[in-house]
């Protein structure tokens, strides 16, 4: 459980920002994007206004770069870094900064291959505890001999008010099916004998393996917890899409699995692809083109699945996922190829996740001279 020192918060809340460790100028055209998702557990004294940075470097290089900046400090903060390169190995670490941007904690360094959906970090704060204010001593009057007119009062010893102890419920989401655009997972809880659920954790990513933690349960009490897949609309309202079965546990408890089976179907995309014929290779054993195939976007989509084949619906030339929208490959001269794409509402999910829509209609692609 976090302990917050009574220090003034900064006047302005910083905005979370996302960067790329490779640098915008060094990422090759056609690179497939991927996500690194995870959670950060923080302990110790946390000055109000502290923030979290996620730092990364391509494995084998020396310099770390800040890729996520100004994350708020929570007892279990989740993060989503969406600008990694698919198939690349990264060293990743987390730093905890006080309101003056001084580093007061650093996590272990983990090596992950993008995409990665369940990276876990722990950070211990080195911030000093707030010193309690000194209470001036009250002079003790000289002892007096009691008289008949001065009754002797019994001595009363003040006892400290007991501090309530809280416990933690934690686990993960087992997610199956597709999540709608602009959706999230909400974990609800209620005492086992109560009738109404209340929000325990909001805004969880609707992907398989997402971690959740609620730190305000009472030790020894029994709770019912449930996960709900919710879709937010432009007017701010929510629609419940799917529920897990309720799980009843006694606090504290860990490794609680809430299984959500979504039967939601994403709308089939309608945009068409196009090809840019970049360079003709006219050697005796070539007669080919270096090409860039440009795929459309879908509103608020976070991941894409791209296929290019030598027949309608084929994927023998390209079969990949990410969110680059441009794929570089090689076509034979005067040969027709077929491109199509699907999309998902969440970042970094692979083609076996069940999160993707149906494919678009295929587009014929041709380069020739």
C-alpha positions as CSV (number, residue, x, y, z in Angstrom):
1,X,0.0,0.0,0.0
2,X,1.4,3.4,-0.9
3,X,2.2,5.9,1.8
4,X,2.0,9.5,0.7
5,X,4.1,12.2,2.4
6,X,2.3,15.5,3.1
7,X,4.1,17.6,0.5
8,X,2.5,20.1,-1.8
9,X,1.4,18.9,-5.2
10,X,2.6,20.8,-8.3
11,X,0.3,23.4,-9.6
12,X,-0.1,21.8,-13.0
13,X,-0.5,18.1,-13.8
14,X,2.0,16.9,-16.5
15,X,0.7,15.3,-19.6
16,X,1.7,11.7,-20.4
17,X,3.9,11.6,-23.6
18,X,5.1,8.7,-25.7
19,X,8.3,8.5,-27.7
20,X,10.4,5.9,-29.7
21,X,13.9,4.8,-28.6
22,X,14.9,4.3,-32.2
23,X,14.3,7.9,-33.1
24,X,11.9,9.0,-35.8
25,X,14.6,9.4,-38.5
26,X,16.0,5.9,-38.0
27,X,12.9,3.8,-38.2
28,X,12.8,2.3,-41.8
29,X,9.7,2.9,-44.0
30,X,7.3,-0.1,-43.7
31,X,8.4,-1.0,-40.2
32,X,5.6,-2.9,-38.4
33,X,4.7,-1.3,-35.1
34,X,4.0,-3.3,-31.9
35,X,3.1,-2.7,-28.3
36,X,4.8,-3.4,-24.9
37,X,2.1,-3.6,-22.2
38,X,2.7,-4.1,-18.5
39,X,2.2,-3.1,-14.9
40,X,4.2,-1.2,-12.3
41,X,4.0,-2.0,-8.6
42,X,5.3,0.8,-6.3
43,X,6.1,0.7,-2.6
44,X,7.4,3.2,-0.1
45,X,6.7,6.9,0.7
46,X,5.5,8.7,-2.5
47,X,5.5,12.5,-2.4
48,X,2.3,13.9,-3.9
49,X,2.9,15.0,-7.5
50,X,5.4,12.2,-8.2
51,X,5.4,10.7,-11.7
52,X,6.7,7.5,-13.5
53,X,8.8,7.3,-16.6
54,X,9.3,4.2,-18.7
55,X,12.7,4.0,-20.4
56,X,13.8,1.6,-23.1
57,X,16.7,0.9,-25.4
58,X,17.2,-1.6,-28.3
59,X,19.0,-4.6,-26.7
60,X,22.7,-4.3,-27.4
61,X,22.8,-0.5,-27.4
62,X,24.1,1.7,-24.5
63,X,21.7,4.6,-24.1
64,X,18.2,4.4,-22.5
65,X,15.6,6.7,-23.9
66,X,12.4,7.8,-22.1
67,X,9.5,6.3,-24.1
68,X,6.6,7.0,-21.7
69,X,6.7,10.2,-19.6
70,X,4.7,11.6,-16.7
71,X,2.6,8.5,-15.9
72,X,0.6,9.1,-12.6
73,X,1.6,7.1,-9.6
74,X,-0.9,4.4,-8.5
75,X,-0.6,1.3,-6.3
76,X,-0.6,-0.8,-9.5
77,X,-0.1,1.4,-12.6
78,X,-0.6,-0.2,-16.0
79,X,1.1,1.2,-19.1
80,X,0.9,0.7,-22.9
81,X,3.9,1.6,-25.1
82,X,2.7,1.4,-28.7
83,X,5.7,2.6,-30.7
84,X,8.0,-0.4,-30.4
85,X,9.1,-2.4,-33.5
86,X,7.7,-5.9,-34.0
87,X,10.3,-8.6,-33.5
88,X,12.9,-6.2,-31.9
89,X,14.4,-7.0,-28.4
90,X,14.3,-4.2,-25.9
91,X,15.8,-3.5,-22.5
92,X,13.1,-1.7,-20.4
93,X,13.1,-0.1,-17.0
94,X,10.9,2.2,-14.9
95,X,12.0,5.3,-12.9
96,X,10.1,7.0,-10.2
97,X,10.5,10.8,-10.0
98,X,9.5,13.3,-7.2
99,X,7.7,16.6,-8.1
100,X,11.1,18.2,-8.8
101,X,12.0,15.5,-11.3
102,X,14.5,13.9,-9.0
103,X,14.8,10.2,-9.4
104,X,13.7,8.5,-6.2
105,X,13.4,4.9,-7.4
106,X,14.4,2.6,-10.3
107,X,13.1,-0.8,-11.2
108,X,15.0,-3.8,-12.5
109,X,15.9,-3.9,-16.2
110,X,13.8,-6.4,-18.2
111,X,14.5,-7.7,-21.7
112,X,11.4,-8.2,-23.8
113,X,10.6,-8.9,-27.5
114,X,8.0,-6.6,-29.0
115,X,5.1,-7.2,-28.9
116,X,4.9,-8.1,-25.1
117,X,1.6,-8.0,-23.2
118,X,2.5,-8.8,-19.6
119,X,5.7,-7.0,-18.5
120,X,5.8,-6.5,-14.7
121,X,8.0,-4.0,-12.8
122,X,8.5,-3.2,-9.1
123,X,9.9,0.1,-7.8
124,X,10.8,1.0,-4.2
125,X,10.7,4.7,-3.4
126,X,13.8,6.1,-1.6
127,X,12.0,9.3,-0.6
128,X,12.4,10.0,3.1
129,X,9.3,9.7,5.3
130,X,7.8,13.0,6.4
131,X,9.1,14.0,9.9
132,X,6.4,14.4,12.5
133,X,6.0,17.9,13.9
134,X,7.6,18.3,17.3
135,X,5.2,18.9,20.2
136,X,6.5,21.3,22.8
137,X,6.8,19.9,26.2
138,X,4.4,21.2,28.8
139,X,6.1,22.2,32.1
140,X,5.2,19.8,34.9
141,X,4.1,21.6,38.0
142,X,5.9,20.8,41.3
143,X,4.3,18.1,43.3
144,X,1.9,19.2,45.9
145,X,0.7,17.4,49.0
146,X,-2.9,16.7,48.6
147,X,-5.2,18.2,51.2
148,X,-8.8,17.4,52.2
149,X,-10.0,20.2,49.9
150,X,-8.0,19.0,46.9
151,X,-9.2,15.6,45.8
152,X,-6.7,13.4,44.1
153,X,-7.8,12.6,40.5
154,X,-7.1,9.3,38.9
155,X,-4.4,9.2,36.3
156,X,-5.7,8.6,32.8
157,X,-3.5,7.2,30.1
158,X,-4.4,8.0,26.5
159,X,-4.5,5.1,24.1
160,X,-3.7,5.4,20.4
161,X,-6.6,5.1,18.0
162,X,-6.2,1.8,16.1
163,X,-5.4,2.2,12.4
164,X,-7.5,0.2,10.0
165,X,-5.6,-2.5,8.1
166,X,-6.4,-3.0,4.5
167,X,-5.7,-6.0,2.3
168,X,-5.3,-6.6,-1.4
169,X,-7.3,-8.7,-4.0
170,X,-5.4,-9.2,-7.3
171,X,-5.4,-11.4,-10.3
172,X,-5.6,-11.3,-14.1
173,X,-8.2,-11.1,-16.9
174,X,-8.6,-14.2,-19.1
175,X,-10.1,-12.5,-22.3
176,X,-11.5,-14.4,-25.3
177,X,-13.0,-12.9,-28.4
178,X,-12.9,-9.3,-29.8
179,X,-13.2,-6.1,-27.9
180,X,-15.2,-3.2,-29.4
181,X,-13.6,0.1,-30.4
182,X,-13.2,2.4,-27.4
183,X,-13.8,-0.4,-24.9
184,X,-12.3,-1.3,-21.5
185,X,-12.5,-3.8,-18.7
186,X,-13.9,-2.7,-15.3
187,X,-13.5,-4.9,-12.2
188,X,-16.4,-4.6,-9.7
189,X,-16.5,-5.7,-6.1
190,X,-19.0,-6.1,-3.3
191,X,-19.0,-7.6,0.2
192,X,-20.4,-11.1,-0.2
193,X,-23.6,-10.2,1.7
194,X,-24.2,-6.9,-0.1
195,X,-26.6,-6.5,-3.0
196,X,-24.8,-3.8,-5.1
197,X,-21.4,-3.9,-6.8
198,X,-19.0,-1.0,-6.8
199,X,-16.0,-0.1,-9.1
200,X,-12.8,-1.5,-7.8
201,X,-10.5,-1.0,-10.9
202,X,-11.4,0.9,-14.1
203,X,-9.8,1.4,-17.5
204,X,-8.1,-2.0,-17.9
205,X,-7.0,-3.0,-21.4
206,X,-9.3,-5.7,-22.8
207,X,-6.6,-8.2,-23.7
208,X,-5.8,-11.7,-22.4
209,X,-3.5,-11.6,-19.4
210,X,-4.2,-8.0,-18.2
211,X,-3.3,-7.7,-14.5
212,X,-5.6,-6.1,-11.9
213,X,-5.3,-5.2,-8.2
214,X,-7.6,-3.7,-5.6
215,X,-6.0,-2.6,-2.4
216,X,-9.0,-1.5,-0.2
217,X,-10.4,-4.8,1.0
218,X,-10.7,-5.7,4.7
219,X,-8.7,-8.7,5.9
220,X,-10.9,-11.6,6.7
221,X,-14.0,-10.3,4.8
222,X,-15.5,-12.1,2.0
223,X,-16.0,-10.4,-1.4
224,X,-17.5,-11.1,-4.8
225,X,-15.6,-9.7,-7.8
226,X,-16.6,-9.6,-11.4
227,X,-15.1,-8.2,-14.7
228,X,-17.2,-6.3,-17.2
229,X,-16.3,-5.4,-20.8
230,X,-17.7,-1.9,-21.4
231,X,-17.9,0.2,-24.6
232,X,-17.9,4.0,-24.2
233,X,-19.9,6.0,-26.6
234,X,-19.3,9.6,-27.8
235,X,-22.0,10.9,-25.5
236,X,-20.1,9.5,-22.5
237,X,-22.5,6.6,-21.8
238,X,-21.4,3.0,-21.6
239,X,-22.8,-0.3,-22.9
240,X,-22.0,-3.6,-21.1
241,X,-20.8,-6.1,-23.8
242,X,-19.8,-9.1,-21.7
243,X,-19.4,-10.3,-18.1
244,X,-17.2,-12.7,-16.3
245,X,-18.7,-15.1,-13.8
246,X,-18.5,-13.7,-10.2
247,X,-15.7,-15.1,-8.0
248,X,-16.1,-15.1,-4.2
249,X,-12.9,-14.9,-2.2
250,X,-11.7,-14.0,1.3
251,X,-9.3,-11.0,1.6
252,X,-6.4,-11.0,1.1
253,X,-6.3,-13.1,-2.1
254,X,-4.2,-13.3,-5.2
255,X,-4.2,-15.1,-8.6
256,X,-7.9,-14.5,-9.1
257,X,-8.8,-15.2,-12.7
258,X,-11.8,-13.4,-14.2
259,X,-12.7,-14.9,-17.5
260,X,-14.5,-12.7,-20.1
261,X,-15.9,-14.3,-23.2
262,X,-16.8,-11.7,-25.8
263,X,-19.0,-12.6,-28.7
264,X,-18.8,-9.1,-30.2
265,X,-18.1,-8.8,-33.9
266,X,-16.2,-5.9,-35.3
267,X,-17.5,-4.2,-38.5
268,X,-15.7,-5.3,-41.7
269,X,-13.5,-2.5,-43.0
270,X,-14.3,-1.1,-46.4
271,X,-11.2,0.9,-47.4
272,X,-9.1,-0.2,-50.4
273,X,-5.3,-0.6,-50.5
274,X,-2.9,0.9,-53.2
275,X,0.6,0.2,-54.3
276,X,3.6,2.5,-54.9
277,X,6.0,1.0,-57.5
278,X,9.3,2.3,-56.0
279,X,12.2,0.7,-58.0
280,X,12.3,-1.6,-61.0
281,X,15.0,-4.3,-60.9
282,X,15.8,-5.2,-64.5
283,X,18.6,-7.7,-64.1
284,X,18.6,-10.9,-66.0
285,X,17.3,-12.9,-63.1
286,X,15.1,-10.2,-61.6
287,X,12.4,-8.4,-63.5
288,X,10.9,-7.3,-60.2
289,X,9.7,-4.2,-58.4
290,X,10.5,-2.9,-54.9
291,X,7.0,-1.8,-53.8
292,X,5.2,-0.1,-50.9
293,X,1.7,-1.2,-50.3
294,X,-0.4,1.4,-48.4
295,X,-3.3,0.1,-46.3
296,X,-6.2,2.3,-45.0
297,X,-6.9,3.2,-41.4
298,X,-10.1,2.5,-39.5
299,X,-11.4,5.0,-36.9
300,X,-9.9,4.4,-33.4
301,X,-8.4,1.0,-34.4
302,X,-5.2,0.2,-32.5
303,X,-3.8,-2.9,-34.4
304,X,-3.9,-4.1,-38.0
305,X,-3.4,-7.4,-39.8
306,X,-2.0,-7.2,-43.4
307,X,-2.1,-9.9,-46.0
308,X,-0.8,-9.9,-49.6
309,X,-0.9,-12.9,-51.8
310,X,-0.6,-14.2,-55.4
311,X,-4.3,-15.2,-55.3
312,X,-7.5,-13.6,-54.0
313,X,-7.4,-14.0,-50.2
314,X,-3.8,-15.4,-50.2
315,X,-1.1,-14.5,-47.8
316,X,2.0,-16.1,-49.3
317,X,3.8,-12.8,-49.9
318,X,2.9,-10.8,-46.7
319,X,1.2,-12.0,-43.5
320,X,2.0,-9.6,-40.6
321,X,0.4,-7.3,-38.0
322,X,1.1,-3.9,-36.5
323,X,0.0,-0.4,-37.2
324,X,2.4,1.0,-39.8
325,X,-0.1,1.1,-42.7
326,X,2.7,0.7,-45.2
327,X,4.3,-2.6,-46.0
328,X,7.4,-2.9,-48.2
329,X,7.9,-6.0,-50.4
330,X,8.8,-7.2,-53.9
331,X,6.5,-7.9,-56.8
332,X,7.2,-9.7,-60.0
333,X,6.9,-7.4,-63.1
334,X,3.4,-7.3,-64.6
335,X,2.0,-9.8,-62.0
336,X,-1.2,-9.2,-60.2
337,X,-1.2,-9.4,-56.4
338,X,-4.0,-9.1,-53.9
339,X,-4.0,-7.1,-50.7
340,X,-6.4,-7.0,-47.7
341,X,-6.5,-6.0,-44.1
342,X,-8.3,-6.4,-40.8
343,X,-8.2,-4.3,-37.6
344,X,-8.4,-4.7,-33.8
345,X,-9.6,-2.3,-31.1
346,X,-6.6,-2.9,-28.8
347,X,-2.8,-2.4,-29.4
348,X,-0.2,-5.1,-29.9
349,X,-2.4,-8.1,-30.3
350,X,-1.2,-10.9,-32.7
351,X,-3.1,-12.6,-35.4
352,X,-4.1,-15.6,-33.2
353,X,-5.7,-13.4,-30.5
354,X,-9.2,-13.5,-31.8
355,X,-9.3,-9.7,-31.5
356,X,-9.4,-8.9,-35.2
357,X,-12.3,-8.0,-37.5
358,X,-13.2,-9.9,-40.7
359,X,-10.8,-9.0,-43.6
360,X,-11.7,-6.2,-46.0
361,X,-12.4,-7.0,-49.7
362,X,-9.2,-7.7,-51.6
363,X,-7.6,-5.0,-53.8
364,X,-5.7,-5.9,-57.0
365,X,-2.1,-4.6,-56.9
366,X,0.1,-4.5,-60.0
367,X,3.5,-3.0,-61.1
368,X,4.7,-3.3,-64.6
369,X,6.4,-1.8,-67.6
